[in-house]
């Protein structure tokens, strides 16, 4: 390994520069502000459950014939 290589985990400043490559400071980041946080929705889970239930009902009906 060359001597000029600096491990990002070696100090806090290097790690932060590695982990947050954007030029914005973490306090200015819109993704971390409370107003930018969107509430999670269960819609995909509900739709997936309905599709799975219909598939099971269709399978049972097909096997019963």
C-alpha positions in Angstrom: 0.0 0.0 0.0 1.5 3.4 -0.9 2.5 5.7 1.9 0.3 8.5 0.5 -2.9 6.5 1.1 -4.9 7.8 4.0 -7.5 5.4 5.6 -10.8 7.2 5.9 -11.4 5.5 9.2 -8.2 6.9 10.6 -9.7 10.2 11.8 -13.2 11.7 12.1 -12.6 14.5 9.5 -11.4 12.0 6.8 -14.3 9.6 7.6 -16.9 12.4 7.3 -15.5 13.5 4.0 -15.6 9.9 2.8 -19.1 9.2 4.1 -20.6 12.5 3.0 -19.0 13.4 -0.3 -21.4 16.3 -1.0 -20.2 19.9 -0.5 -23.1 20.7 1.9 -22.6 20.5 5.6 -24.7 17.8 7.3 -26.8 20.5 9.0 -27.7 22.0 5.6 -28.7 18.7 4.1 -32.4 18.7 3.2 -32.7 14.9 3.6 -32.0 15.2 7.3 -34.3 18.1 8.1 -37.6 17.0 9.9 -39.7 18.8 7.3 -38.2 16.7 4.5 -38.9 13.4 6.1 -41.9 11.7 4.5 -44.1 9.4 6.5 -43.8 5.8 5.5 -46.8 4.1 4.0 -48.0 0.6 4.2 -49.7 0.7 0.8 -47.3 -1.7 -0.9 -47.6 -4.2 2.0 -51.4 -4.0 1.9 -51.5 -4.5 -1.9 -49.0 -7.4 -1.7 -51.2 -9.0 1.0 -54.3 -8.7 -1.1 -52.6 -10.1 -4.2 -51.2 -13.0 -2.1 -54.7 -13.7 -0.6 -56.3 -13.7 -4.1 -53.6 -16.1 -5.4 -54.2 -18.5 -2.5 -58.0 -18.3 -3.0 -57.6 -18.9 -6.7 -55.2 -21.9 -6.1 -57.7 -23.5 -3.6 -60.6 -23.0 -6.0 -58.6 -24.5 -8.9 -57.6 -27.5 -6.8 -61.2 -28.0 -5.6 -62.5 -28.4 -9.2 
